[in-house]
Structure formats: C-alpha cells, structure tokens
Amino acid sequence: MLATLERIDPHSDNIDLLVELVCHLRPRQRWVWQGQDDPAQAVRTLTQLLKGNPEQAWALRRYITTLLEKRRHTSLYSDIGILSNDGFVTELKNRITYRFLPPALDDLYLSDALDQVLYRDDDYVWIRAVPDADWMALFDIIADAPPPEDATAGRARVVTLEGLLDAIRTLSCRVCALGLEPRLVHSYSQIENFDSPFLMQNIETNHYLDQYARYLAGDIERPDDARHLLVMLDQCEDVVLKIRRGALSTGTSVALTYLLVALQQSIDRLHKLLFLVDVHDQEAASAAAPVPAPVLAPDANGVLQLEAPSLSPQRLAAIALAEELIEAHNTKYQVSNLVRDNVDLLARNVTENASRTGEHYIAESRKDLRAMFGAASGAGFIVGFMALFKILLGYLRTPPLVEAFLFSMNYSLGFVVIHLMHFTVATKQPAMTAQRIAASLHRADNGRGLDVDRLAELVNKVFRTQMVAVLGNVLVAFPVAWAIAAGYNAISDKHLVDPIKALHLLNDIDPLHSPALFYAAVAGVWLFVAGLISGYYDNKALYTRMGQRIQQLRGLRRLLGKERLARLGQYIEDNLGGLAGNFFFGILLGTTGTVGFLLGLPIDIRHITFSAANFATALVALDYQMTWAQIANATAGVFLIGTVNLLVSFGLALWVALRARKIRFKRGILLVQALGRRFISGPVDFFLGPKHRQLPPPDPTTMKSSK
C-alpha cells in the first residue's frame, strides 16, 4: 500500500493507480474477512499512513481531484440504480446480454470509472462492512491535507456539486415525462382534472435550480429552500401509491409496473440529492453540532481503532448514497433484481385476484358444505367420462404429439365444462384458498401481532371444505367409472380394457413400487401454475376492460343483441381467469407425459380423481379378482396421490402469496395450538362446521359512528 502511495502522480488522470490502491483495501476472499483480511482495518491503516505523511495525503487528494475533474458526474447520480426508459423486456434482454459481454467503457464518464475501480460484483459488500466513521476519517484526512506553496486549487468540489445539480434537473425531467405517460394517465384518470404534480414539480425544480445558480454566482445570499418542490414530490408519490392501490381492483400490466418502479426510484433519488445540496440543512447542521475531527488511536492490543465523532445527517446521507450507488453499480446486470422489483406488484395483483376467487371455495356452514359436496359430485361425474375418453383416445395409437393434443383437449374441454356448470374440482381449490389465507395474514397483521385465532378459524374452514370437495370428487368419480366399465361389459360382452391394461392402471397408482407420488407432485405443480394463470388472466381482464371491449364488437352486437352481448362481456370479464386456468391446466396435464417420453425424462402426472376412476375401471376389467392387499394398496395410492396434489399446490401457492405480500409467518406452533383448541372445544363443528353461517363481529368504529 505504501509503495502505491509513493508512485501517485498528483497531476495524472490515469486510473490504474486508484485501481491498485482499492485492491489493497479489498479483501482477498469473497464475503468472509478475518484477521488481516478485515476491510475496516485496511481503511484504518491507510488513514494512519496518510496522517503520518501529509505530502502523500495531498498527492492523493490532487490525484483524485484530477480524476473527478476530467469526468462527467451527472449520469452516475441520475442513471445508476434507476431503471431505464427502455421497458421491461428490453432491459431484461440487455442485462442478460451484458452479463456475458459488458458494454464498452468510456473514460469520459465517472460512472464508467466505477467499472474499472470496483470491478468485482461483491465490492459493495465489503464497502458496507466498513463503518461510516472509518470512511469519514479517511476522507477528512485526504480533504484536509495541506497543499504545497506552489500547488493549484482543484475544482473537484465544484464539479461534484454541478453534477448533483445537473442530475436533479435530469431526474425532474424524467419524472415529468414518466408521469405524463398514457399508461399512467389511463390508470389514474383523475389526474387530468387538476394540474399534474409531475409537471408542477418540474417547474418548481427549474425555479429552485435557477435560484441555486444565482447563489453560486454570488448574486444572492442564499437560494430559496426546496420546501415547495418537496411538497410536489410528495404529491407525485401519492399518485403512484393510489395507482398501486387501484391496480388491486382494476388490474395492472408488466409495462405499468415497470413504469411505476422507475418513477418511484427517480422520486426517491431526487429526495436524496435535494437533501445533499440544500444549503439550509448544511447551515443548520453546522450550527447545531460542528463536526469534530476523528481520531485514530491504538487500543490495548495495539490495533488501530477509530474514536468516531458524531456525524452530521448530511455526511451520513452522502455515505449512504455512495454505498447505494456502488451496490447498484455492482448489481446493475443482475436479472434477479429486475425481476424482483417489477414482478412483486404484478404477483400481488395476480394473487389478490386468486384470493377473491378463493373466497368461493370456503364453506362457512353445513349448508355451504352440502352445496360444496354437490358441486364436487358434479365434477366427479364429468371426470368419470373424461377418464373413459382418455382410455379410448389411447386406443387410437396416434403419433405422440397428436396423442398429446387429444389428451390435452379432453382435459381442457372437460375442465372448462366443469367450470361452466359451476362444479368444483377439489385439487383446484388449494391454489386459490392459499391466496385467501395469505390475504388474511396481511390484513390481520396490524403491528400489534397476528390474530392467530381468526387465522385458525379460516384454516379450519379451508380444511373441512377441501375434505368435502375431495370426497365429492372421489365418491362420485369411482362409481361413475365403474358403471361405465360394467355397462360396456354388459353391452358388448367384453371389457373396456384388457387385463394387461388394467394391471398397468393399477401400477400407475401404486405408491410403493412406482413413481406415482412423484408424478402426483408434478400434477401439484401444474395445479399451482394453473392458479397463477387464472389470477393473471383475471388481472388482465380487469386491466384491459375486457367486458367493455367485447361490447364494442359490432358484429356480435348485430348477432346477439345489445343486452345479450353486455351479459356475455361481463361474464367473460368475470370468468376469463377461471376459463383460461382450466384450459391451460388441461394442456399441462395432457402434454406432460408426452414431453417426458420425447425427452427421455421420467415425468408424468397423477391426479386423485382420475386415479380413482382408473381404479374402478381396472377393478371391473379384472372381474374383481383382486386381493385385499391389492385393494388396500390401490386405495392408499389414490388418497396419497390426492394428499400430494393438495400439499404441493397449496404450499407453492401460499409461498408465492406470502412473498408477494412480503409477509413472513413464523408462528406455526401457535396456529397448531389454536387449531387444537378448536378441535377440543367442538370436534363435530371442526369437521362439519356450524349449522348456520356465523355473522362477522360488529365493527366498533361503525357502532360508534351510528350512535
């Protein structure tokens, strides 16, 4: 490190020596620092060296000043860490491309200099690991280094301030442009009824910067404060928040989500830059608490330690912004950050729509349970015929891709018919009810703790509703498939499937000697994906006003009439998610086995209702010549397949819903205890529910207002 300091040319703008100096501070090992690899100790060592060698401290100061003077600063503050205006798809493509082949660097820009100095993607980790006081001690030693008599003053401070002011103007124009985007205005049409805060903040910014320029020129004693500008920025944030809240009921898109994220990032950066350049805050901080010089002294073990002074808010903000810029620079080509920032809001809307759908899958009383059993029985009846059609389609011996298409259409059209007739497939419930539970967690957690008893009540409702739906599916699908197989045998005097095919059907549901449970987990994943697809299309129908668009089709209006077309449009808008989810779920089930066969992968699906129907078909084909062990094994296989179906789809859906709402639930034992109390207090109601629907408790605020 000392040799590097001795070779510094104060008038050079070659960045290589700065790169070498930072390498001395950087830990040799990634992520772990012990002993001599402690970055904080390396910074303290450099500070002590410069403190004992004022000439080298001044040489380093003049060298850094020269580097700053020869480079443009604005893009560093206005671009790094803020999404570009290219859109999500273009930004994603660029990041993937730049991960393999980064763009060319230009020494003209300070932001590109970071690529040369902090070239390792984990540099921000060790920089953040160094205490702020240590960094300030190093910067103060460099800044306060006494220059020689013949030295010329540098303009680094002025250049940096000019870069900050230019970045403020750039960001303000960007906020104005993004705030007037048609997508945003479409989502918040009320903004057209009054002066746009996005436009007004740009006017206030220009006024503030003009005053600041006069202050720097010495024409006025001090510029106006940024109070009015900050008020307009707060109004811009309010509009962004209202659009995000409104998106829960009107839907959103990836493009709108990307726009909102970029807008919020620009507003946040504006707040930080305005705080740094505000002379009123600087004067107030200096008057209230002058910053003493930091002191480095050895401790009892001879290790240099910093006696840290109290840092002013603006100095702390400057360090925080520098660390933020460095982290954003190191992670600017990471795809995960882009996806996380943009998909969170979209996932929240998708799961919120699925949550509202999930309310229909929760029975409140025994009457509701009977209705659920009836709906599940209707689905079981249709699935019995779907299993028959699948067997018949298999006898066609068509090419694999044709067979996959036929199987997919059998599943898809069958599930769509089930949805149109308001029946229920039990395995479709978990992906919806999990979102409902996550939504309840979000609303109940109000800062005073989670209402575990109410959550236990909801989980209990979901559990018994799910069990009733499973029984309705299986108890009807099995006899329907049995009746079809027995009737076919009685009419044609031969079985629907031969004994070899029957044994194959039984082996498919064997939980011990076949990968049936793994295939059931694959089906559970597809159930979860179908729930996401359903929520996505529900969100899309709301955002694009699908019903209104359908009503504008003049051809259909002449064919159906205005009133019927209006009902059709409203039905599609309300049910597009359910129809799309069921259709794509059928395609996923129908193509999985063929894709596994073509790729040579052990991938297939097992579904509880179809497994029950296949069990009945095999039982008839074998003329009921099955041992009790075979019957028990097949029965256990059916219910284990159903258990895996439910657990995988429910677990994935709940995990995504919690992540979308940024909730971490760590009170599982309390939930189990609450469920145990409910079971002990009323075991019959635990499984069958109350006889009558229970009214929700009255809202105290409503009662007070009514009085």
C-alpha positions in Angstrom: 0.0 0.0 0.0 2.8 2.4 0.9 4.6 1.7 -2.4 1.4 2.5 -4.3 1.1 5.8 -2.4 4.7 6.8 -3.3 4.0 6.2 -7.0 1.0 8.5 -7.2 1.3 11.4 -9.7 -0.9 14.3 -8.4 -1.4 15.6 -11.9 -2.2 12.3 -13.7 -5.7 11.2 -14.6 -4.6 7.6 -15.2 -7.0 5.5 -13.1 -4.7 2.4 -12.8 -3.1 3.6 -9.5 -6.5 4.1 -7.9 -7.5 0.6 -9.0 -4.3 -0.7 -7.4 -5.0 1.2 -4.2 -8.5 -0.1 -3.9 -7.1 -3.7 -4.4 -5.1 -3.2 -1.2 -8.3 -2.3 0.7 -10.4 -5.1 -0.9 -10.4 -8.4 1.0 -8.7 -11.3 -0.8 -11.5 -13.7 0.0 -15.1 -13.1 -1.1 -17.7 -12.5 1.5 -15.5 -13.5 4.5 -13.0 -11.3 6.3 -10.9 -12.4 9.2 -7.7 -11.2 10.7 -5.6 -9.3 8.1 -8.5 -9.6 5.6 -10.6 -7.1 7.5 -11.5 -4.2 5.2 -12.2 -1.9 8.1 -8.7 -2.4 9.4 -7.2 -1.9 5.9 -9.0 1.5 5.7 -7.7 2.5 9.2 -4.2 1.5 8.2 -4.4 3.7 5.1 -5.8 6.6 7.2 -2.9 6.3 9.6 -0.3 6.2 6.8 -1.8 9.3 5.2 -2.0 11.0 8.6 1.7 10.5 9.1 2.7 11.5 5.5 0.9 14.8 4.7 2.7 15.1 1.4 1.4 11.8 0.2 -2.1 12.7 1.5 -2.0 15.9 -0.6 -0.7 13.9 -3.6 -3.6 11.5 -3.3 -6.0 14.4 -2.9 -4.8 16.2 -6.0 -4.8 12.9 -7.9 -8.4 12.1 -7.0 -9.4 15.7 -7.8 -7.8 15.4 -11.3 -9.8 12.2 -11.9 -13.0 13.9 -10.9 -12.4 17.0 -12.9 -11.8 15.0 -16.1 -15.0 13.0 -15.9 -18.7 13.8 -16.1 -20.7 13.1 -13.0 -24.4 13.5 -13.9 -25.1 10.0 -15.2 -23.7 8.5 -12.0 -26.3 10.2 -9.9 -29.2 10.1 -12.4 -28.8 6.6 -14.0 -27.1 4.1 -11.7 -29.7 2.3 -9.7 -32.7 3.6 -11.7 -34.5 1.7 -14.4 -34.1 3.0 -17.9 -36.9 4.1 -20.1 -36.5 1.1 -22.5 -39.2 -1.0 -20.9 -39.1 -4.3 -19.1 -38.4 -6.6 -22.0 -35.6 -4.5 -23.5 -34.0 -4.0 -20.0 -34.2 -7.8 -19.4 -32.6 -8.6 -22.7 -29.8 -6.0 -22.2 -29.0 -7.4 -18.7 -28.8 -10.9 -20.0 -26.5 -9.8 -22.9 -24.3 -7.6 -20.7 -23.8 -10.5 -18.2 -21.8 -12.2 -21.0 -20.4 -9.3 -22.9 -20.4 -5.9 -21.0 -20.8 -2.7 -22.9 -17.7 -0.7 -23.9 -16.4 1.8 -21.3 -15.8 5.5 -21.8 -13.3 7.3 -19.7 -15.4 10.5 -20.2 -17.9 9.4 -17.5 -17.4 8.9 -13.8 -20.0 6.0 -13.8 -17.8 4.1 -16.2 -14.8 4.7 -14.0 -16.5 2.6 -11.3 -16.4 -0.4 -13.6 -12.6 -0.1 -13.6 -12.1 0.6 -9.9 -14.9 -1.6 -8.4 -14.9 -4.4 -10.9 -15.9 -7.2 -8.6 -19.6 -7.8 -8.2 -19.3 -8.1 -4.4 -17.3 -4.9 -3.8 -20.4 -3.2 -2.3 -20.4 -5.9 0.5 -17.0 -5.1 1.9 -17.5 -1.4 1.4 -20.7 -1.5 3.5 -18.8 -3.6 6.1 -16.5 -0.7 6.9 -18.1 1.6 9.5 -19.2 5.1 8.2 -16.9 6.8 10.7 -13.9 5.0 9.3 -14.7 6.2 5.8 -15.2 9.8 7.0 -11.9 9.7 8.8 -10.1 8.7 5.6 -12.0 11.3 3.5 -11.2 14.0 6.1 -7.5 13.2 6.2 -7.4 13.5 2.4 -9.6 16.6 2.1 -7.7 18.4 4.9 -4.2 17.6 3.6 -2.1 20.8 3.4 -1.1 21.6 -0.2 2.5 22.8 -1.1 3.0 26.5 -1.6 3.1 26.2 -5.4 0.0 23.9 -5.6 -3.1 25.0 -7.6 -6.5 24.5 -6.1 -8.7 21.8 -7.6 -12.3 22.1 -8.6 -13.5 18.6 -7.6 -16.0 20.0 -5.0 -17.5 22.4 -7.6 -17.5 19.7 -10.3 -19.3 17.3 -8.0 -21.9 19.9 -7.0 -22.5 20.8 -10.6 -23.0 17.1 -11.3 -25.5 16.8 -8.5 -27.5 19.8 -9.7 -27.5 18.5 -13.3 -28.7 15.1 -12.1 -31.5 16.9 -10.2 -32.6 18.6 -13.4 -32.3 15.3 -15.4 -34.3 13.3 -12.9 -37.0 16.0 -12.6 -37.5 16.0 -16.4 -37.6 12.2 -16.3 -40.3 12.2 -13.6 -42.3 14.7 -15.6 -42.1 12.5 -18.7 -43.0 9.3 -16.9 -45.8 11.0 -15.0 -47.5 12.0 -18.3 -47.2 8.5 -19.9 -50.6 7.4 -21.3 -50.4 4.2 -19.3 -50.2 6.1 -16.1 -52.9 8.6 -17.0 -55.1 5.7 -18.1 -54.8 4.1 -14.7 -55.5 7.4 -12.8 -57.7 9.5 -15.0 -58.4 11.9 -12.1 -55.0 13.5 -12.7 -56.5 15.2 -15.8 -58.9 17.1 -13.5 -56.2 19.2 -11.9 -52.6 20.4 -12.5 -50.4 17.4 -12.8 -47.9 17.2 -9.8 -45.4 15.6 -12.2 -45.5 18.7 -14.4 -45.6 21.1 -11.4 -42.5 19.5 -9.7 -40.5 20.1 -12.9 -41.5 23.8 -12.8 -40.5 24.0 -9.1 -37.2 22.2 -9.9 -36.3 24.7 -12.6 -37.1 27.6 -10.3 -35.0 26.0 -7.5 -32.0 25.4 -9.7 -32.2 28.9 -11.2 -32.0 30.3 -7.6 -29.2 28.0 -6.8 -27.2 29.1 -9.9 -27.6 32.8 -8.8 -26.4 31.7 -5.3 -23.3 30.1 -6.7 -22.6 33.2 -8.9 -22.8 35.4 -5.7 -25.9 37.3 -6.9 -28.0 36.3 -3.8 -27.0 35.4 -0.3 -28.8 32.1 -0.3 -31.3 30.3 -2.6 -34.9 29.5 -1.6 -35.3 26.3 0.2 -36.8 23.2 -1.5 -39.9 23.2 0.5 -42.4 23.7 -2.4 -40.5 21.2 -4.5 -40.6 18.6 -1.8 -44.4 19.1 -1.5 -44.8 18.4 -5.2 -42.7 15.3 -5.0 -44.8 14.1 -2.1 -47.9 14.6 -4.3 -46.2 12.6 -7.0 -45.6 9.8 -4.6 -49.3 9.9 -3.5 -50.4 9.4 -7.1 -48.0 6.4 -7.5 -49.4 4.9 -4.3 -53.0 5.5 -5.4 -52.3 3.8 -8.8 -50.8 0.8 -7.0 -53.8 0.5 -4.7 -56.2 0.9 -7.6 -54.4 -1.8 -9.5 -55.6 -4.3 -6.9 -59.1 -3.8 -8.2 -58.6 -2.7 -11.8 -55.5 -4.9 -12.7 -52.1 -4.0 -13.9 -49.5 -5.0 -16.5 -45.8 -5.5 -16.7 -45.4 -2.3 -18.6 -47.3 -0.3 -16.0 -45.5 -2.0 -13.1 -42.1 -1.2 -14.7 -43.2 2.4 -15.2 -44.2 2.8 -11.5 -41.0 1.2 -10.3 -38.9 3.6 -12.4 -41.0 6.5 -11.3 -40.6 5.7 -7.6 -36.9 5.2 -8.0 -36.5 8.6 -9.7 -38.5 10.3 -7.0 -36.5 8.7 -4.2 -33.2 9.7 -5.8 -34.5 13.3 -6.2 -35.2 13.4 -2.5 -31.7 12.2 -1.6 -29.9 14.6 -4.0 -32.0 17.6 -2.8 -31.1 16.8 0.8 -27.4 16.8 -0.1 -27.3 20.1 -1.9 -29.7 22.0 0.4 -27.6 24.8 1.9 -30.2 25.4 4.6 -29.8 21.9 6.0 -26.0 22.3 5.9 -26.0 25.6 7.8 -28.5 24.2 10.4 -26.4 21.1 10.9 -23.1 23.1 11.2 -24.7 25.5 13.7 -26.3 22.7 15.8 -23.3 20.4 16.0 -19.9 21.2 14.5 -18.2 18.0 13.4 -15.0 17.3 15.3 -12.0 15.7 13.7 -11.9 11.9 14.0 -9.0 10.4 16.0 -7.2 7.2 15.3 -5.5 5.6 18.3 -4.2 2.1 19.1 -6.2 0.0 21.6 -4.8 -2.3 24.3 -3.7 -4.8 21.7 -2.0 -2.3 19.5 -4.8 -2.4 16.8 -5.7 1.0 15.4 -9.3 1.9 16.4 -11.3 5.0 15.5 -12.7 7.3 18.1 -15.7 8.2 15.9 -17.2 11.7 16.1 -20.9 12.2 15.7 -21.5 12.6 12.0 -23.9 15.2 10.7 -27.1 13.9 8.9 -25.8 15.2 5.5 -22.5 13.5 5.8 -24.3 10.2 6.7 -26.6 10.7 3.8 -23.7 11.2 1.5 -22.1 8.0 2.6 -25.4 6.2 2.3 -25.9 7.5 -1.2 -22.3 6.5 -2.2 -22.9 2.9 -0.8 -26.2 2.8 -2.6 -24.6 3.8 -5.9 -21.8 1.3 -5.5 -24.3 -1.5 -4.8 -26.5 -0.5 -7.7 -23.4 -0.4 -10.0 -22.2 -3.9 -8.9 -25.7 -5.4 -9.4 -26.8 -3.4 -12.5 -26.6 -6.5 -14.7 -28.4 -8.9 -12.3 -31.6 -10.3 -13.7 -33.0 -11.3 -10.3 -33.1 -7.7 -9.1 -35.0 -6.5 -12.2 -37.5 -9.4 -11.9 -37.9 -8.9 -8.2 -38.6 -5.2 -8.4 -41.1 -5.5 -11.2 -42.8 -8.8 -10.6 -43.7 -8.1 -6.9 -46.6 -5.7 -7.7 -47.8 -7.9 -10.6 -47.6 -11.0 -8.4 -49.5 -9.2 -5.7 -52.3 -8.4 -8.2 -52.3 -11.9 -9.6 -52.6 -13.5 -6.1 -55.1 -10.8 -5.0 -57.4 -11.9 -7.8 -56.9 -15.5 -6.9 -57.6 -14.6 -3.3 -61.0 -13.2 -4.3 -61.7 -16.3 -6.3 -60.6 -18.4 -3.3 -63.4 -17.0 -1.2 -65.9 -19.0 -3.2 -64.0 -22.2 -2.2 -64.5 -21.8 1.5 -67.7 -23.1 3.1 -68.9 -21.2 6.2 -71.7 -23.6 7.4 -73.0 -27.1 7.0 -75.4 -25.8 4.3 -72.4 -24.5 2.4 -70.6 -27.8 2.8 -73.6 -29.6 1.3 -73.5 -27.3 -1.6 -69.8 -27.8 -2.0 -70.3 -31.6 -1.9 -72.9 -31.3 -4.6 -70.6 -29.2 -6.8 -67.7 -31.6 -6.2 -70.0 -34.5 -7.1 -70.9 -32.9 -10.4 -67.3 -32.6 -11.2 -66.7 -36.2 -10.2 -69.4 -37.3 -12.6 -67.8 -35.4 -15.5 -64.3 -36.7 -14.6 -65.6 -40.3 -14.8 -66.4 -39.7 -18.5 -63.1 -37.8 -19.1 -61.3 -40.9 -17.8 -63.3 -43.0 -20.3 -62.4 -40.7 -23.2 -58.7 -40.7 -22.3 -58.7 -44.5 -22.4 -60.5 -44.6 -25.7 -58.1 -41.9 -27.2 -55.2 -44.1 -26.1 -56.5 -46.9 -28.2 -56.2 -44.8 -31.4 -52.4 -45.3 -31.3 -51.8 -41.9 -32.8 -48.3 -40.3 -33.0 -47.0 -38.9 -29.7 -47.7 -35.2 -30.5 -51.2 -35.9 -31.8 -51.9 -38.0 -28.8 -50.7 -35.2 -26.5 -53.1 -32.8 -28.3 -56.0 -35.2 -28.0 -55.3 -35.8 -24.3 -55.0 -32.1 -23.7 -58.3 -31.2 -25.4 -60.0 -34.0 -23.4 -58.7 -32.5 -20.2 -59.1 -28.9 -21.2 -62.7 -29.1 -22.5 -63.7 -31.3 -19.6 -62.4 -28.8 -17.0 -64.0 -25.9 -18.9 -67.3 -27.7 -18.9 -66.9 -28.2 -15.1 -66.3 -24.5 -14.7 -69.2 -23.5 -16.9 -71.6 -25.7 -14.9 -70.3 -24.3 -11.6 -68.9 -27.6 -10.4 -65.7 -27.9 -8.4 -62.5 -29.9 -8.9 -61.1 -30.4 -5.4 -57.4 -30.1 -6.4 -58.1 -26.7 -8.0 -59.0 -25.2 -4.6 -55.6 -25.1 -2.8 -54.0 -22.6 -5.2 -57.0 -20.3 -4.6 -57.5 -20.8 -0.9 -53.8 -20.3 -0.1 -54.0 -16.8 -1.6 -57.1 -16.2 0.7 -55.1 -17.3 3.8 -52.2 -15.0 2.8 -54.5 -12.1 2.3 -56.0 -12.7 5.8 -52.5 -12.7 7.2 -51.8 -9.4 5.6 -54.9 -7.7 6.9 -54.7 -9.2 10.4 -51.1 -8.2 11.0 -51.6 -4.6 12.0 -48.4 -4.1 14.0 -49.9 -5.4 17.3 -49.4 -9.1 16.5 -51.2 -11.6 14.4 -54.7 -12.7 15.3 -53.9 -16.4 15.4 -57.4 -17.5 16.4 -59.1 -15.9 13.4 -56.4 -17.4 11.2 -57.1 -20.8 12.8 -60.8 -20.4 12.1 -60.1 -19.7 8.4 -57.7 -22.7 8.1 -60.3 -24.9 9.7 -62.9 -23.8 7.2 -60.4 -24.4 4.3 -59.6 -27.8 5.7 -63.1 -29.1 6.0 -64.2 -27.6 2.7 -61.2 -29.3 1.0 -62.0 -32.7 2.5 -65.7 -32.4 1.5 -64.7 -31.5 -2.1 -62.2 -34.4 -2.3 -64.9 -36.8 -1.0 -67.4 -35.4 -3.5 -65.0 -35.9 -6.4 -63.8 -39.4 -5.5 -67.1 -40.9 -4.2 -68.8 -40.0 -7.5 -66.0 -40.5 -10.0 -65.3 -44.0 -8.8 -68.9 -45.3 -9.2 -69.4 -43.4 -12.5 -66.3 -45.0 -13.9 -67.3 -48.4 -12.5 -70.8 -48.0 -14.1 -69.3 -47.1 -17.4 -66.9 -50.1 -17.4 -69.6 -52.5 -16.2 -72.2 -51.2 -18.7 -69.7 -51.5 -21.5 -69.0 -55.1 -20.5 -72.7 -55.9 -20.3 -73.5 -54.5 -23.7 -70.5 -55.7 -25.7 -69.7 -58.8 -23.7 -66.1 -57.6 -23.4 -64.2 -55.4 -21.1 -63.3 -51.7 -21.7 -59.7 -52.5 -21.1 -57.9 -55.9 -21.2 -56.3 -57.4 -18.0 -52.8 -56.2 -19.0 -54.0 -52.6 -19.3 -55.9 -53.0 -16.0 -52.7 -54.1 -14.3 -51.0 -51.1 -15.9 -53.7 -48.8 -14.5 -53.2 -50.3 -11.0 -49.4 -50.0 -11.2 -49.8 -46.3 -12.1 -51.4 -45.6 -8.7 -49.1 -47.9 -6.7 -47.5 -45.6 -4.1 -44.7 -48.1 -3.2 -43.5 -49.7 -6.4 -44.0 -46.8 -8.9 -43.1 -43.1 -9.0 -46.8 -42.3 -8.6 -46.3 -39.9 -5.7 -43.6 -38.0 -7.7 -45.9 -37.8 -10.6 -48.6 -36.5 -8.2 -46.2 -33.8 -7.1 -45.8 -32.8 -10.8 -49.5 -32.5 -11.1 -49.5 -30.4 -7.9 -47.0 -28.0 -9.6 -49.3 -27.7 -12.6 -52.3 -27.0 -10.3 -50.3 -24.2 -8.7 -49.3 -22.9 -12.2 -53.0 -23.1 -13.3 -53.9 -20.9 -10.2 -51.3 -18.3 -11.3 -52.6 -18.4 -14.9 -56.1 -17.9 -13.6 -55.1 -14.9 -11.5 -53.1 -13.5 -14.4 -56.0 -13.6 -16.8 -58.4 -12.2 -14.1 -55.9 -9.3 -13.7 -55.6 -8.9 -17.5 -59.4 -8.9 -17.9 -59.8 -6.1 -15.3 -56.8 -4.0 -16.6 -57.9 -4.2 -20.3 -61.6 -3.8 -19.5 -62.4 -6.9 -21.4 -66.2 -6.7 -20.9 -66.3 -3.2 -22.4 -64.2 -4.3 -25.4 -66.4 -7.2 -26.1 -69.5 -4.9 -26.1 -67.9 -2.8 -28.7 -67.8 -5.6 -31.3 -70.5 -4.5 -33.8 -70.7 -7.9 -35.5 -71.5 -9.7 -32.2 -73.9 -6.9 -31.3 -75.9 -7.5 -34.5 -75.9 -11.2 -33.9 -76.7 -11.3 -30.2 -78.3 -8.0 -29.4 -77.1 -5.3 -27.1 -78.3 -6.8 -23.8 -77.0 -10.4 -24.5 -73.7 -9.0 -25.7 -73.4 -7.0 -22.5 -74.1 -10.1 -20.4 -71.6 -12.1 -22.4 -68.9 -9.4 -22.0 -69.5 -9.2 -18.2 -69.4 -13.0 -17.9 -66.1 -13.2 -19.8 -64.6 -10.4 -17.7 -65.6 -12.1 -14.5 -64.7 -15.6 -15.6 -61.8 -15.2 -18.0 -59.3 -16.3 -15.3 -61.3 -19.4 -14.5 -61.7 -20.4 -18.1 -58.1 -19.8 -19.0 -56.8 -21.5 -15.9 -58.8 -24.6 -16.5 -58.0 -24.7 -20.2 -54.2 -24.4 -19.7 -54.3 -26.8 -16.8 -55.7 -29.4 -19.2 -52.9 -28.7 -21.6 -50.3 -29.1 -18.9 -51.8 -32.4 -17.8 -52.2 -33.7 -21.4 -48.7 -32.9 -22.6 -46.5 -33.7 -19.6 -46.3 -37.5 -20.3 -45.6 -37.0 -24.0 -42.9 -34.4 -23.3 -41.3 -36.8 -20.8 -41.4 -39.6 -23.3 -39.9 -37.5 -26.1 -37.1 -36.1 -23.9 -36.4 -39.4 -22.1 -37.3 -38.0 -18.7 -39.3 -39.8 -16.0 -42.1 -37.1 -16.0 -45.8 -37.7 -15.9 -48.9 -36.7 -13.8 -51.2 -38.4 -11.4 -54.4 -36.8 -10.3 -56.6 -38.1 -7.5 -59.9 -38.0 -9.3 -58.6 -39.7 -12.4 -56.7 -42.2 -10.3 -60.0 -43.2 -8.6 -61.7 -43.5 -11.9 -58.9 -45.7 -13.3 -59.0 -47.9 -10.2 -62.7 -48.6 -10.8 -62.1 -49.4 -14.5 -59.3 -51.8 -13.6 -61.4 -53.4 -10.9 -64.1 -54.3 -13.5 -61.6 -55.4 -16.1 -60.1 -57.9 -13.7 -63.5 -59.3 -12.8 -63.0 -58.2 -9.3 -60.2 -60.8 -8.9 -58.1 -58.6 -6.6 -56.7 -59.5 -3.2 -57.4 -57.3 -0.2 -53.8 -56.3 -0.2 -54.1 -55.0 -3.8 -57.3 -53.2 -3.0 -55.8 -51.6 0.1 -52.7 -50.6 -1.9 -54.7 -49.0 -4.7 -57.0 -47.2 -2.2 -54.0 -45.9 -0.3 -52.4 -44.9 -3.6 -55.5 -42.8 -4.6 -55.6 -40.9 -1.3 -51.8 -40.4 -1.1 -51.8 -39.1 -4.7 -54.6 -36.7 -3.6 -52.6 -35.7 -0.5 -49.5 -34.9 -2.5 -51.6 -33.0 -5.1 -53.1 -30.8 -2.4 -49.9 -30.3 -0.3 -47.7 -29.3 -3.3 -50.2 -26.9 -4.9 -51.2 -25.4 -1.6 -47.6 -25.0 -0.4 -46.4 -23.3 -3.6 -49.4 -21.0 -3.8 -49.1 -20.0 -0.1 -45.3 -19.4 -0.5 -45.8 -17.1 -3.5 -48.7 -15.3 -1.9 -46.7 -14.6 1.2 -43.7 -13.4 -0.8 -45.9 -11.2 -3.0 -47.2 -9.5 0.2 -43.7 -9.5 1.8 -45.0 -11.5 4.8 -43.0 -13.9 6.9 -45.2 -16.1 9.1 -43.1 -17.7 11.9 -45.8 -18.7 14.4 -46.7 -22.2 13.1 -46.8 -23.6 16.7 -49.3 -21.0 17.8 -51.5 -21.9 14.8 -51.3 -25.6 15.6 -52.3 -24.8 19.2 -55.2 -22.7 18.1 -56.4 -25.5 15.8 -56.1 -28.0 18.7 -58.3 -25.8 20.9 -60.9 -25.5 18.2 -60.9 -29.3 17.8 -61.2 -30.0 21.6 -64.0 -27.4 22.1 -66.1 -28.7 19.2 -64.9 -31.8 17.3 -68.1 -32.1 15.4 -68.1 -28.5 14.3 -64.4 -28.9 13.5 -65.1 -31.4 10.7 -68.7 -30.5 9.8 -68.8 -26.7 10.6 -71.6 -24.8 12.4 -75.2 -25.5 11.5 -75.7 -21.9 10.4 -73.5 -19.2 8.9 -71.9 -17.1 11.7 -72.1 -13.4 11.2 -68.9 -11.4 11.5 -68.3 -9.5 14.8 -69.5 -5.9 14.6 -67.0 -3.2 13.8 -66.6 -0.9 16.9 -65.9 2.1 14.8 -69.2 1.6 12.9 -71.1 1.3 16.1 -69.7 4.5 17.5 -70.5 6.4 14.3 -74.0 5.1 14.3 -74.6 6.3 17.8 
